[in-house]
Amino acid sequence: MASIVRSDMIQRVRRRGDFENSEFVTDEELTDYLNRGLCELWDILVSSYENYGMETSSFAIPGTAPYALPNDFYKLMGVDFTPTSGGTTSRVRPFSFQHRNQYSNPVFKATGIDLVEYTLVGDEIKLIPEDLPSGTIKLWYVKTAPQFSTTDASSVVSGLTPGYEDYAVTFAVMLAKNKEESDVKFEVSNLERLTARITAAATRRDAGESTSIVDVNRGTELYHDIFYPG
């Protein structure tokens, strides 16, 4: 993975757009264009389902609800629960709103099984049942797109494969030329080419191993299906 500096990227945009000596588009505007291009690039990478930008965050339960999502949260990849009693870590599954009271059933409570389910609500993660068991919740999530500071010329963006940043450069050139009311046909065509190339290349980061079928009979799912068949 490579680290790219804001000042270098701005220079590439100005050179590519042939307005190195023009201040019609300021560095601050170009930084905004680059950041918008990075967001689009990030969506392409995240959509490849190859765990780009994966982070983890943990918190103890029961705690003080609501439980806030991390500040850099973008997409949830999975949730784990580890009971304090030393039980096995299990996958936490999402619940449908119509099932929000399913664990209030006294028959279920009598089993003593520690189950937790979740749903995302705005910037929070909602957990059920209300009387949560004691343990740790671990979130596996994709962080938000890397962004340059608009005020620091030495601002750095990391975590991109060398060459992928050309998407953000082309995107910034396109928006800068559009402001100048110049022809952007080449940039539009180049963005399509880069999208196809990055999508094809980013999809198989682990080219040496094939993916496997998910075993749905492990962890939380096993107990859930026993007590709530269908």
SETORLUM-146865 format. One record per atom (N, C-alpha, C): residue in one letter; x, y, z. Coordinates in steps of 0.001 Angstrom, whole numbers, plus 500000, padded with zeros to 6 digits. Example, Ala and Ser with C-alpha at 12.3 -4.5 7.8 and 13.67 -1.06 7.14 Angstrom:
// residues 2
A513190494310507800 A512300495500507800 A513200496700507800 S512850497750507080 S513670498940507140 S512900500030507870 
//
This chain:
// residues 230
M500833498805500000 M500000500000500000 M500874501254500000 A500355502306499403 A501139503525499242 A500561504665500065 S501418505646500342 S501006506889500986 S501188508015499974 I500190508852499833 I500255509944498870 I500054511266499599 V500796512285499174 V500798513590499821 V499916514554499029 R499182515364499748 R498252516306499101 R498950517185498085 S500094517763498444 S500782518683497534 S501200517985496240 D501628516733496344 D502014515971495144 D500794515705494257 M499675515394494883 M498469515116494114 M497958516370493406 I498022517503494088 I497592518757493463 I498478519087492262 Q499792518848492422 Q500715519093491317 Q500381518198490120 R500041516937490397 R499673516009489315 R498398516480488615 V497438516982489392 V496189517466488802 V496457518677487915 R497258519617488400 R497548520821487618 R498328520470486346 R499278519545486465 R500055519158485287 R499173518430484278 R498326517517484780 R497454516747483898 R496424517648483209 G495931518650483928 G494917519536483362 G495470520719482611 D496808520844482602 D497478521935481885 D497052523303482421 F496984523419483743 F496760524734484341 F497667524924485555 E498948524605485334 E499944524754486400 E500122526205486814 N499980527127485873 N500205528544486168 N498901529317486322 S497815528583486501 S496516529233486640 S495997529071488055 E495411530119488592 E494801530064489915 E493285530166489816 F492764529929488592 F491312529946488421 F490659528912489339 V491342527771489497 V490930526751490461 V491979526714491558 T491596527006492785 T492540527089493899 T492924525703494399 D493986525672495212 D494414524409495809 D493333523831496714 E492608524719497397 E491542524246498283 E490432523571497485 E490104524155496322 E489097523536495469 E489587522198494938 L490844522144494520 L491397520889494012 L491418519823495096 T491682520229496328 T491653519276497434 T490252518709497621 D489253519573497513 D487872519113497608 D487551518136496483 Y488011518431495266 Y487782517540494132 Y488481516189494349 L489712516252494850 L490449515012495118 L489739514165496168 N489235514810497212 N488529514070498264 N487252513419497720 R486559514128496838 R485358513543496236 R485736512356495353 G486863512483494653 G487342511361493847 G487757510176494697 L488362510449495853 L488747509379496769 L487519508646497308 C486440509382497539 C485205508740498006 C484655507784496945 E484673508206495683 E484206507323494618 E485119506105494490 L486426506335494556 L487381505230494491 L487152504253495635 W486891504783496821 W486665503943498002 W485441503055497819 D484398503613497205 D483198502821496949 D483486501670495998 I484334501920495002 I484715500850494080 I485453499749494823 L486375500137495698 L487167499150496444 L486300498393497443 V485460499131498173 V484614498492499181 V483631497520498526 S483149497871497341 S482189497017496650 S482820495735496117 S484151495659496140 S484820494450495666 S484755493325496695 Y484295493636497941 Y484145492652499019 Y485458491940499354 E486546492660499322 E487838492074499655 E488434492696500918 N487567493164501802 N487981493647503120 N488906494860503072 Y488700495752502114 Y489450497006502098 Y488997497888503256 G489958498490503935 G489642499431504999 G488987498802506213 M489261497524506475 M488640496843507605 M489235497322508928 E488374497613509883 E488766498010511226 E487930497233512235 T488357497246513495 T487574496630514560 T487423497610515721 S486342497454516463 S486079498282517638 S485277497446518622 S485611497516519906 S484947496695520910 S484406497545522052 F483335497053522668 F482800497694523865 F482111496633524722 A482036496924526022 A481466495974526967 A479959496161527077 I479266495036527302 I477832495074527594 I477597494263528860 P476533494542529617 P475642495680529377 P476337496991529726 G475973498022529024 G476551499340529257 G475463500379529188 T475858501604528908 T474890502684528816 T474429502848527377 A473203502465527112 A472650502618525770 A472279504092525536 P472303504601524314 P472579503869523078 P474080503647522875 Y474400502632522091 Y475790502308521805 Y476175502965520484 A477109503909520558 A477485504689519377 A478423503893518477 L478259504071517175 L479172503489516203 L480459504316516171 P481583503731515745 P482837504492515649 P482687505701514735 N483468506737514992 N483381507975514208 N483717507755512737 D484576506770512448 D484968506521511058 D484197505356510450 F483034505054511012 F482231503924510532 F481609504234509174 Y481691503243508242 Y481059503371506935 Y480098502207506679 K480622500970506715 K479791499797506481 K480137498700507477 L479121498046507981 L479324496963508942 L479591495657508204 M480624494939508649 M480958493652508058 M480562492477508953 G480516492704510265 G480148491623511162 G480220492057512611 V479527491301513473 V479495491588514908 V479729490274515663 D480611490319516668 D480894489156517511 D480515489455518955 F480158488390519678 F479877488511521105 F480690487467521859 T481430487929522887 T482186487030523757 T481683487203525180 P481055486177525757 P480529486310527124 P481638486421528152 T481359487162529211 T482336487343530285 T482651486026530974 S481700485120530986 S481869483845531670 S482879482920531011 G483431483351529877 G484450482539529228 G483909481615528161 G482691481872527729 G482103481047526687 G482716481323525331 T482242480607524336 T482768480716522984 T482278481994522306 T483187482656521610 T482810483820520817 T481903483382519680 S480805484099519483 S479846483742518442 S479487484945517597 R479043484657516411 R478587485704515506 R477239486220515981 V477081487542515975 V475807488164516325 V475064488459515029 R473813488054514956 R473045488258513745 R472101489446513900 P471719490089512791 P470777491213512870 P469360490738513131 F468556491584513755 F467157491241513978 F466255492149513160 S465116491608512759 S464100492391512079 S463274493129513116 F462753494284512751 F462030495091513721 F460857494341514324 Q460181493508513524 Q459024492783514038 Q459411491700515047 H460718491405515150 H461189490399516109 H461841491033517335 R461617492320517540 R462326493047518596 R462026492526520000 N460878491869520204 N460507491384521540 N460620489873521678 Q461310489233520738 Q461313487778520738 Q461975487174521981 Y462931487894522574 Y463638487322523712 Y462961487602525048 S461806488227525021 S461061488426526265 S460286487167526645 N460287486184525770 N459615484913526029 N460240484237527244 P459456483924528292 P460015483303529500 P460616481931529236 V460107481236528237 V460671479917527906 V462104480066527436 F462335481092526622 F463700481317526153 F464617481717527303 K464128482623528167 K464959483083529276 K465363481932530179 A464495480936530294 A464770479804531176 A465908478929530661 T466252479047529384 T467326478216528830 T468690478643529338 G468811479939529694 G470092480446530172 G471105480697529068 I470694480575527815 I471597480808526697 I471768482313526484 D473011482736526329 D473306484152526127 D473272484474524640 L472174485051524188 L472059485467522799 L471926486985522731 V472524487546521691 V472445488976521443 V472190489159519953 E471330490110519605 E471113490468518215 E471181491985518079 Y471361492457516851 Y471586493889516645 Y470810494407515443 T470696495728515378 T470280496435514173 T470934497811514198 L471192498369513031 L471793499699512929 L470703500754512838 V470828501783513667 V469865502885513680 V470659504186513683 G470734504836512518 G471499506074512435 G472967505844512758 D473473506573513730 D474877506451514140 D475033505525515352 E474047504674515586 E474075503792516754 E473801502357516348 I474195501433517230 I473861500031517058 I472937499644518215 K471762499148517872 K470758498768518857 K470884497275519128 L470929496899520418 L471087495503520811 L469851495022521562 I469503493765521342 I468461493103522124 I469027491799522641 P468496491268523755 P467354491758524540 P467739492958525406 E466751493543526077 E467042494694526927 E467926494307528098 D467692493115528682 D468546492643529772 D469687491838529167 L470659492577528608 L471771491965527891 L472654491138528817 P473204490041528305 P474180489288529085 P475479490072529206 S476327489671530114 S477601490359530318 S478640489817529340 G479362490735528695 G480385490299527752 G480926491449526929 T481522491110525801 T482140492107524923 T481587491981523509 I481204493107522942 I480769493181521551 I481938493700520712 K482227493002519633 K483291493424518722 K482698493702517351 L482914494911516845 L482428495297515520 L483540495158514488 W483230494523513385 W484112494480512218 W483460495390511176 Y484167496451510784 Y483533497420509900 Y484536498010508908 V483990498576507839 V484798499306506862 V484782500773507252 K485948501364507339 K486031502774507717 K485678503664506526 T485446504934506806 T485133505894505759 T486345506129504861 A486101506705503697 A487160506936502712 A488244507854503276 P489504507573502954 P490579508475503380 P490428509827502704 Q490754510881503436 Q490558512240502934 Q491770513112503258 F492053514054502362 F493098515043502599 F492558516193503439 S493424516772504252 S493092518011504943 S493075519141503924 T492108520032504032 T492021521154503092 T492940522306503473 T493590522206504630 T494438523309505097 T495911522929505213 D496232521640505157 D497610521181505347 D498132520584504043 A499083521266503409 A499625520807502130 A500376519491502262 S500855519186503470 S501595517939503689 S500693516806504163 S499377517034504130 S498425516000504523 S498640514743503684 V498529513569504351 V498830512294503697 V497614511379503743 V497395510662502649 V496385509605502571 V497115508282502369 S496775507285503175 S497446505987503111 S496450504867502820 G497002503706502485 G496179502521502338 G495706502219500936 L496239502937499932 L495832502685498551 L496923501935497797 T496514501037496937 T497471500345496077 T498053501342495090 P499376501359494885 P499975502307493939 P499298502246492574 G498915503394492078 G498230503478490804 G496752503767490937 Y496144503288492024 Y494715503515492217 Y494395504991492415 E495366505754492928 E495112507170493185 E494896507958491893 D495242507346490744 D495028508009489465 D493547508280489227 Y492684507490489858 Y491244507736489737 Y490897509098490320 A491415509389491528 A491127510668492177 A491720511830491387 V492907511634490814 V493536512681490003 V492672512985488785 T492252511941488070 T491421512126486877 T490090512784487228 F489512512364488339 F488243512935488783 F488406514428489069 A489504514805489741 A489745516214490075 A489972517040488812 V490710516477487850 V490936517181486588 V489609517432485874 M488749516421485882 M487444516551485237 M486636517698485839 L486585517761487176 L485802518824487819 L486433520194487607 A487776520250487614 A488453521529487396 A488209522024485967 K488299521111484983 K488030521498483591 K486572521893483407 N485696521211484120 N484276521545484019 N484025522966484513 K484743523359485563 K484605524734486056 K485097525726485014 E486147525352484280 E486677526208483222 E485833526125481942 E484819525256481971 E483973525001480803 E484783524450479647 S485773523601479979 S486592522925478979 S486027521540478701 D486512520922477623 D486057519592477229 D486566518558478229 V485679517699478723 V486058516683479711 V485823515264479181 K485682515120477861 K485402513797477299 K486503512789477623 F487752513224477551 F488852512297477839 F488806511834479293 E488572512768480209 E488527512401481628 E487374511443481925 V486215511685481320 V485072510792481524 V485406509396481021 S486010509317479831 S486398508023479263 S487454507348480128 N488412508128480642 N489478507555481463 N488941507032482786 L487950507726483358 L487337507249484603 L486639505907484384 E485992505745483242 E485354504464482927 E486402503358482798 R487516503676482151 R488593502699481996 R489190502327483349 L489451503338484179 L490029503085485496 L489070502285486377 T487776502577486298 T486790501828487080 T486820500356486718 A486850500057485424 A486892498664484974 A488179497990485421 R489290498699485303 R490583498115485678 R490668497846487169 I490286498843487975 I490381498695489433 I489414497634489931 T488215497607489384 T487237496607489797 T487756495204489534 A488334494985488366 A488853493664488018 A490043493284488891 A490918494244489168 A492140493949489922 A491889493823491415 A490947494608491933 A490748494656493386 A489922493492493914 T489204492807493031 T488288491766493477 T489007490560494072 R490178490224493585 R490896489052494099 R492235489463494701 R492214489966495909 R493466490305496594 R494180489039497038 D493404488040497508 D493974486760497906 D493830485805496725 A494731485935495771 A494620485161494540 A495032483704494715 G495652483385495869 G496148482022496067 G495166481090496724 E494092481624497302 E493114480789498000 E491718481124497511 S490885480100497390 S489509480321496990 S488663480596498221 T487539481267498023 T486624481510499128 T485849480254499443 S485261480185500633 S484524478998501049 S483082479359501328 I482228478363501342 I480824478559501655 I480688478819503151 V479866479797503520 V479676480139504923 V478894479036505620 D479392478574506776 D478698477572507580 D477722478298508489 V476447478220508166 V475440478951508939 V475018478204510194 N475548477043510447 N475179476263511622 N476186476404512753 R476855477549512802 R477811477802513872 R477404479038514654 G477836479111515895 G477623480311516703 G476164480563516993 T475784481827516942 T474448482262517330 T473359481581516523 E473583481382515218 E472544480846514360 E472035479495514855 L472934478635515339 L472554477299515769 L471499477365516861 Y471750478141517914 Y470812478231519025 Y469541478973518625 H469710480001517768 H468537480754517350 H467557479858516611 D468046479015515705 D467163478174514924 D466532477073515757 I467181476663516835 I466602475645517705 I465348476190518396 F465437477415518894 F464353477986519663 F463355478786518822 Y463808479204517615 Y462918479971516749 Y462971479395515332 P462530478162515133 P462576477555513795 P461717478345512820 G462222478472511591 G461457479171510553 G461475480655510735 
//
